[in-house]
């Protein structure tokens, strides 16, 4: 199995820096969105906040790179989806699994942190489903197309 090289680490750092800046930049969107849709604002944007991990591992195809990418970008969880498939798949199944597991893990944590536990069950389910859709759109679909563009640009090898 391939090991992380200095080039890989620098690449992960670049992904983390770019997404860290995007995370900070979403504050401009989050505040007005929160005024319009309340707690759903967090759930709608959550998928954007988890993209660094799936992108790092889908490009480098090395166990551990999703965790490194997300931790460096200030979030954790994406690695689980790739782990559940034993690092044998780098395409749709792994990206969807990653989006699902990051939704479950992050929502389980935030159900208490955000106070969602005190909401009615239909509202909790609506918030969870909104987060899952966001994570699937950003963490699976958008990551898939970014990886495809990088393959087409000969920046990375196809899986």
GUZA-81878 format. One record per residue (C-alpha): residue number from 1; residue in three letters; x, y negated, z negated. Coordinates in pm, 1 decimal, always signed. Layout:
<pts>
<pt n="NUM" res="ALA" xx="X" yy="Y" zz="Z"/>
...
</pts>
This chain:
<pts>
<pt n="1" res="UNK" xx="+0.0" yy="+0.0" zz="+0.0"/>
<pt n="2" res="UNK" xx="+120.8" yy="-347.7" zz="+86.7"/>
<pt n="3" res="UNK" xx="+228.1" yy="-573.2" zz="-201.7"/>
<pt n="4" res="UNK" xx="+184.6" yy="-946.5" zz="-237.2"/>
<pt n="5" res="UNK" xx="+458.2" yy="-1146.2" zz="-72.4"/>
<pt n="6" res="UNK" xx="+555.5" yy="-1506.0" zz="-139.4"/>
<pt n="7" res="UNK" xx="+372.0" yy="-1599.0" zz="+181.9"/>
<pt n="8" res="UNK" xx="+55.5" yy="-1427.6" zz="+49.5"/>
<pt n="9" res="UNK" xx="+78.3" yy="-1612.8" zz="-281.8"/>
<pt n="10" res="UNK" xx="+124.1" yy="-1946.6" zz="-106.5"/>
<pt n="11" res="UNK" xx="-174.2" yy="-1866.2" zz="+117.0"/>
<pt n="12" res="UNK" xx="-390.8" yy="-1784.0" zz="-186.8"/>
<pt n="13" res="UNK" xx="-279.3" yy="-2109.6" zz="-349.7"/>
<pt n="14" res="UNK" xx="-383.6" yy="-2303.3" zz="-37.8"/>
<pt n="15" res="UNK" xx="-726.2" yy="-2136.6" zz="-40.9"/>
<pt n="16" res="UNK" xx="-761.2" yy="-2214.1" zz="-412.2"/>
<pt n="17" res="UNK" xx="-658.2" yy="-2577.7" zz="-363.8"/>
<pt n="18" res="UNK" xx="-899.3" yy="-2627.5" zz="-75.6"/>
<pt n="19" res="UNK" xx="-1188.4" yy="-2470.0" zz="-262.7"/>
<pt n="20" res="UNK" xx="-1096.7" yy="-2642.7" zz="-587.8"/>
<pt n="21" res="UNK" xx="-1129.5" yy="-2972.4" zz="-401.5"/>
<pt n="22" res="UNK" xx="-1461.2" yy="-2855.8" zz="-254.3"/>
<pt n="23" res="UNK" xx="-1585.8" yy="-2763.0" zz="-601.8"/>
<pt n="24" res="UNK" xx="-1506.1" yy="-3110.2" zz="-730.7"/>
<pt n="25" res="UNK" xx="-1658.6" yy="-3264.3" zz="-418.5"/>
<pt n="26" res="UNK" xx="-1988.1" yy="-3086.0" zz="-474.7"/>
<pt n="27" res="UNK" xx="-2049.5" yy="-3310.5" zz="-775.6"/>
<pt n="28" res="UNK" xx="-2150.8" yy="-3576.7" zz="-524.2"/>
<pt n="29" res="UNK" xx="-2416.0" yy="-3338.2" zz="-390.9"/>
<pt n="30" res="UNK" xx="-2508.8" yy="-3173.1" zz="-721.2"/>
<pt n="31" res="UNK" xx="-2631.1" yy="-3478.2" zz="-913.5"/>
<pt n="32" res="UNK" xx="-2884.7" yy="-3599.2" zz="-652.9"/>
<pt n="33" res="UNK" xx="-2987.6" yy="-3239.6" zz="-576.6"/>
<pt n="34" res="UNK" xx="-3050.3" yy="-3177.9" zz="-947.0"/>
<pt n="35" res="UNK" xx="-3281.8" yy="-3478.1" zz="-957.6"/>
<pt n="36" res="UNK" xx="-3486.2" yy="-3323.8" zz="-676.3"/>
<pt n="37" res="UNK" xx="-3489.2" yy="-2951.6" zz="-762.7"/>
<pt n="38" res="UNK" xx="-3368.4" yy="-2931.0" zz="-1124.2"/>
<pt n="39" res="UNK" xx="-3179.3" yy="-2618.1" zz="-1229.9"/>
<pt n="40" res="UNK" xx="-3214.0" yy="-2472.8" zz="-880.6"/>
<pt n="41" res="UNK" xx="-2937.9" yy="-2716.1" zz="-774.8"/>
<pt n="42" res="UNK" xx="-2682.3" yy="-2501.5" zz="-957.8"/>
<pt n="43" res="UNK" xx="-2814.2" yy="-2187.5" zz="-791.9"/>
<pt n="44" res="UNK" xx="-2828.2" yy="-2335.5" zz="-440.2"/>
<pt n="45" res="UNK" xx="-2464.8" yy="-2447.8" zz="-457.7"/>
<pt n="46" res="UNK" xx="-2329.8" yy="-2147.0" zz="-646.7"/>
<pt n="47" res="UNK" xx="-2239.1" yy="-1953.1" zz="-331.5"/>
<pt n="48" res="UNK" xx="-2004.2" yy="-2231.0" zz="-227.2"/>
<pt n="49" res="UNK" xx="-1831.9" yy="-2203.2" zz="-563.2"/>
<pt n="50" res="UNK" xx="-1752.2" yy="-1832.8" zz="-514.7"/>
<pt n="51" res="UNK" xx="-1609.6" yy="-1842.8" zz="-162.1"/>
<pt n="52" res="UNK" xx="-1239.5" yy="-1855.3" zz="-254.2"/>
<pt n="53" res="UNK" xx="-1225.3" yy="-1497.1" zz="-383.9"/>
<pt n="54" res="UNK" xx="-1399.5" yy="-1318.6" zz="-96.4"/>
<pt n="55" res="UNK" xx="-1207.6" yy="-1528.1" zz="+156.0"/>
<pt n="56" res="UNK" xx="-870.7" yy="-1449.3" zz="-4.9"/>
<pt n="57" res="UNK" xx="-931.3" yy="-1074.2" zz="-21.7"/>
<pt n="58" res="UNK" xx="-1100.0" yy="-1048.8" zz="+319.8"/>
<pt n="59" res="UNK" xx="-799.2" yy="-1217.1" zz="+481.5"/>
<pt n="60" res="UNK" xx="-513.3" yy="-1057.8" zz="+285.8"/>
<pt n="61" res="UNK" xx="-680.7" yy="-719.1" zz="+222.8"/>
<pt n="62" res="UNK" xx="-491.4" yy="-658.2" zz="-99.6"/>
<pt n="63" res="UNK" xx="-645.1" yy="-549.2" zz="-430.8"/>
<pt n="64" res="UNK" xx="-637.6" yy="-831.3" zz="-684.4"/>
<pt n="65" res="UNK" xx="-637.0" yy="-1119.6" zz="-438.2"/>
<pt n="66" res="UNK" xx="-1005.1" yy="-1207.7" zz="-495.5"/>
<pt n="67" res="UNK" xx="-941.8" yy="-1241.3" zz="-868.4"/>
<pt n="68" res="UNK" xx="-631.1" yy="-1451.9" zz="-808.3"/>
<pt n="69" res="UNK" xx="-808.4" yy="-1670.3" zz="-553.0"/>
<pt n="70" res="UNK" xx="-1114.1" yy="-1724.6" zz="-771.8"/>
<pt n="71" res="UNK" xx="-924.4" yy="-1778.7" zz="-1095.4"/>
<pt n="72" res="UNK" xx="-703.0" yy="-2031.0" zz="-924.1"/>
<pt n="73" res="UNK" xx="-1014.4" yy="-2195.8" zz="-782.3"/>
<pt n="74" res="UNK" xx="-1176.6" yy="-2186.1" zz="-1131.0"/>
<pt n="75" res="UNK" xx="-1426.9" yy="-1898.4" zz="-1095.6"/>
<pt n="76" res="UNK" xx="-1404.1" yy="-1518.3" zz="-1134.3"/>
<pt n="77" res="UNK" xx="-1595.9" yy="-1209.7" zz="-1016.0"/>
<pt n="78" res="UNK" xx="-1561.2" yy="-1153.3" zz="-641.1"/>
<pt n="79" res="UNK" xx="-1313.3" yy="-868.4" zz="-669.1"/>
<pt n="80" res="UNK" xx="-1576.3" yy="-626.4" zz="-803.8"/>
<pt n="81" res="UNK" xx="-1750.4" yy="-591.5" zz="-468.2"/>
<pt n="82" res="UNK" xx="-1431.7" yy="-480.2" zz="-298.2"/>
<pt n="83" res="UNK" xx="-1336.0" yy="-255.8" zz="-590.9"/>
<pt n="84" res="UNK" xx="-1670.6" yy="-71.9" zz="-578.5"/>
<pt n="85" res="UNK" xx="-1587.1" yy="+25.2" zz="-219.9"/>
<pt n="86" res="UNK" xx="-1236.2" yy="+134.3" zz="-325.2"/>
<pt n="87" res="UNK" xx="-1070.6" yy="-134.0" zz="-110.8"/>
<pt n="88" res="UNK" xx="-1151.8" yy="+69.3" zz="+199.4"/>
<pt n="89" res="UNK" xx="-1385.6" yy="-181.3" zz="+363.1"/>
<pt n="90" res="UNK" xx="-1314.4" yy="-547.3" zz="+436.9"/>
<pt n="91" res="UNK" xx="-1626.6" yy="-626.5" zz="+639.8"/>
<pt n="92" res="UNK" xx="-1998.3" yy="-674.7" zz="+576.4"/>
<pt n="93" res="UNK" xx="-2048.7" yy="-399.6" zz="+315.0"/>
<pt n="94" res="UNK" xx="-1767.1" yy="-533.8" zz="+95.3"/>
<pt n="95" res="UNK" xx="-1866.8" yy="-898.4" zz="+139.8"/>
<pt n="96" res="UNK" xx="-2230.0" yy="-822.5" zz="+53.8"/>
<pt n="97" res="UNK" xx="-2122.5" yy="-610.8" zz="-242.1"/>
<pt n="98" res="UNK" xx="-1894.2" yy="-890.8" zz="-356.7"/>
<pt n="99" res="UNK" xx="-2174.4" yy="-1148.6" zz="-331.1"/>
<pt n="100" res="UNK" xx="-2409.4" yy="-920.1" zz="-523.0"/>
<pt n="101" res="UNK" xx="-2165.5" yy="-846.7" zz="-804.7"/>
<pt n="102" res="UNK" xx="-2050.2" yy="-1205.9" zz="-845.4"/>
<pt n="103" res="UNK" xx="-2418.6" yy="-1301.6" zz="-873.0"/>
<pt n="104" res="UNK" xx="-2485.3" yy="-1039.3" zz="-1140.0"/>
<pt n="105" res="UNK" xx="-2170.7" yy="-1114.0" zz="-1344.0"/>
<pt n="106" res="UNK" xx="-2195.2" yy="-1491.9" zz="-1323.6"/>
<pt n="107" res="UNK" xx="-2570.0" yy="-1501.0" zz="-1386.7"/>
<pt n="108" res="UNK" xx="-2537.4" yy="-1268.6" zz="-1687.3"/>
<pt n="109" res="UNK" xx="-2289.9" yy="-1516.0" zz="-1835.0"/>
<pt n="110" res="UNK" xx="-2483.8" yy="-1827.2" zz="-1743.1"/>
<pt n="111" res="UNK" xx="-2821.5" yy="-1696.3" zz="-1857.2"/>
<pt n="112" res="UNK" xx="-2700.3" yy="-1787.5" zz="-2205.9"/>
<pt n="113" res="UNK" xx="-2466.4" yy="-2076.5" zz="-2118.3"/>
<pt n="114" res="UNK" xx="-2730.2" yy="-2263.0" zz="-1916.3"/>
<pt n="115" res="UNK" xx="-3013.1" yy="-2166.5" zz="-2151.8"/>
<pt n="116" res="UNK" xx="-3202.1" yy="-1971.5" zz="-1884.7"/>
<pt n="117" res="UNK" xx="-3280.8" yy="-1707.6" zz="-2148.8"/>
<pt n="118" res="UNK" xx="-3543.9" yy="-1944.4" zz="-2287.6"/>
<pt n="119" res="UNK" xx="-3726.9" yy="-1973.4" zz="-1954.9"/>
<pt n="120" res="UNK" xx="-4019.8" yy="-1760.5" zz="-1841.3"/>
<pt n="121" res="UNK" xx="-3922.3" yy="-1439.1" zz="-1661.3"/>
<pt n="122" res="UNK" xx="-4056.1" yy="-1554.3" zz="-1321.1"/>
<pt n="123" res="UNK" xx="-3836.2" yy="-1867.2" zz="-1344.0"/>
<pt n="124" res="UNK" xx="-3531.4" yy="-1659.4" zz="-1442.8"/>
<pt n="125" res="UNK" xx="-3593.2" yy="-1427.4" zz="-1146.4"/>
<pt n="126" res="UNK" xx="-3640.6" yy="-1724.6" zz="-912.0"/>
<pt n="127" res="UNK" xx="-3310.1" yy="-1875.6" zz="-1029.9"/>
<pt n="128" res="UNK" xx="-3132.5" yy="-1539.2" zz="-991.3"/>
<pt n="129" res="UNK" xx="-3272.3" yy="-1484.6" zz="-640.5"/>
<pt n="130" res="UNK" xx="-3176.4" yy="-1837.9" zz="-537.8"/>
<pt n="131" res="UNK" xx="-2820.4" yy="-1777.5" zz="-659.8"/>
<pt n="132" res="UNK" xx="-2806.5" yy="-1442.2" zz="-480.5"/>
<pt n="133" res="UNK" xx="-2916.5" yy="-1598.2" zz="-150.8"/>
<pt n="134" res="UNK" xx="-2659.2" yy="-1876.0" zz="-193.9"/>
<pt n="135" res="UNK" xx="-2384.7" yy="-1626.2" zz="-274.8"/>
<pt n="136" res="UNK" xx="-2479.4" yy="-1413.1" zz="+25.4"/>
<pt n="137" res="UNK" xx="-2482.5" yy="-1712.6" zz="+260.2"/>
<pt n="138" res="UNK" xx="-2155.8" yy="-1866.4" zz="+142.7"/>
<pt n="139" res="UNK" xx="-1966.9" yy="-1567.5" zz="-1.8"/>
<pt n="140" res="UNK" xx="-2059.4" yy="-1313.5" zz="+267.3"/>
<pt n="141" res="UNK" xx="-2189.5" yy="-1476.2" zz="+585.6"/>
<pt n="142" res="UNK" xx="-1970.0" yy="-1786.9" zz="+591.7"/>
<pt n="143" res="UNK" xx="-1661.7" yy="-1593.8" zz="+473.2"/>
<pt n="144" res="UNK" xx="-1724.3" yy="-1332.8" zz="+745.5"/>
<pt n="145" res="UNK" xx="-1729.3" yy="-1600.5" zz="+1015.4"/>
<pt n="146" res="UNK" xx="-1421.6" yy="-1779.7" zz="+878.1"/>
<pt n="147" res="UNK" xx="-1233.4" yy="-1447.6" zz="+889.8"/>
<pt n="148" res="UNK" xx="-1357.9" yy="-1386.2" zz="+1246.9"/>
<pt n="149" res="UNK" xx="-1234.4" yy="-1729.5" zz="+1351.8"/>
<pt n="150" res="UNK" xx="-894.7" yy="-1659.9" zz="+1196.0"/>
<pt n="151" res="UNK" xx="-873.2" yy="-1326.3" zz="+1380.7"/>
<pt n="152" res="UNK" xx="-970.4" yy="-1495.6" zz="+1709.0"/>
<pt n="153" res="UNK" xx="-705.2" yy="-1761.5" zz="+1646.6"/>
<pt n="154" res="UNK" xx="-449.1" yy="-1480.4" zz="+1587.3"/>
<pt n="155" res="UNK" xx="-386.3" yy="-1620.1" zz="+1237.7"/>
<pt n="156" res="UNK" xx="-460.8" yy="-1276.4" zz="+1083.8"/>
<pt n="157" res="UNK" xx="-489.2" yy="-918.5" zz="+1209.1"/>
<pt n="158" res="UNK" xx="-833.2" yy="-760.7" zz="+1254.6"/>
<pt n="159" res="UNK" xx="-940.9" yy="-514.5" zz="+984.7"/>
</pts>
